[in-house]
Amino acid sequence: MSNLINRYWKTALFAVVGAGVGFAYWRFIGCSTGTCPLTANWTSSTLMGGLVGLIAAPAWKKNNTTQDKTTEND
């Protein structure tokens, strides 16, 4: 269990932060008419924010590949 927590804590953190941002977007910006499908309801906005957080989490992982640095001589 500890290995699982150590492996996925950053991904879970991104999902929670994304859900918080989605909820804040609904609360402060939102759609007052109720016709906007993502921001008319707090649940859909929060779930969409969490999904975006889950998608963004792998982008922040370290890339272990090494790249050759070439210098250009003018």
Summary of the structure (lengths in Angstrom):
residues: 74
radius of gyration: 18.7
end to end distance: 55.6
largest distance: 60.3
contacts: 161
relative contact order: 0.18
helix: 62%
strand: 0%
